[in-house]
Amino acid sequence: MKYQCILTELRDDVLVVTLDRPEKSNALNVRIRDELEHVFNSNAAPKGAKAIVLAASGKHFSSGYDLQEVLETKLESFRHRILEYHYSVYGFPKPVVTVLKGFASAGGFDLALGGDYIVAEKKSVLFRPEIRFGGPPLITTLARKVGPSRALSITLKGDPIRSVDALALGIIDEIHEGPDILSHAVSIASKFSRWDSNMSSVLKGISNNYFTGNLYENLEKEFHAFAAVLDDPGFYERVRGYAGTIRQ
């Protein structure tokens, strides 16, 4: 498959997957999400890459879902393969390392959380703004990192989270201040890839499913609960109002 919105580079056994819509702050339109779903699913089998590093072109990791597309499609972009896309990232059976820089907002925050290890630049910021306009922010994704109670309190606050605070909260794993954060992330992923692949898959399965329930079922239930929000006639107008306050 030829990708239009992501770049892929194999470094030994580590596949570097780079979001490549820098002119849109790597906003997650349907195409980029479909391409991410494809590349994760294509490498889930034993013959695929042994680990993935998820990075981004430009200044920012991702501003979240492409709100222009969301409005143009009358919210259908929100619904598009929402379960399949998220599960392909969070349920990936091999190690994933996220490289966080600039802003990771809304759906970009959720995508960053797909990393089993998240390494961030010192000035990076995580932001979960959906609560501000009545949108449905994911609890499952953040709860995998910090537990459901803390995930809820962070979400209800709706405030930007600086990397130093994200580290203290346990959302990210490391702040890297060196000159080449991508190479550093690849070295971490390379180390992870040396472990027995079956054992890594088992450990990820235990982490994903034994403490907060089954990952797939949790995501499915959460997206089902979101349906009432998306079906609210006023929700489109709230999204449009919010979209007018930001730039992507």
Buried (B, 14 or more C-beta within 10 A) or exposed (E): EEBEBBEBEEBEBBBBBBBBBEEBBBBBBBBBBBBBBBBBBBBBEEEBBBBBBBBBBBEBBBBBBBBBBBBEBEBEBBBBEBBEBBBBBBBBBBBBBBBBBBBBBBBBBBBBBBBBBBBBBEEBBBBBBBBEBBBBBBBBBBBBBBEBEBBBEBBEEBBEBBBBBBBEBEBBBBBBEEEEBBEBBBBBBBBBBEEEBEEBBEBBBEEBBEEBBEBBEBBBEBBEEBEEBBEEEEBBEBBEEBBEEEEB
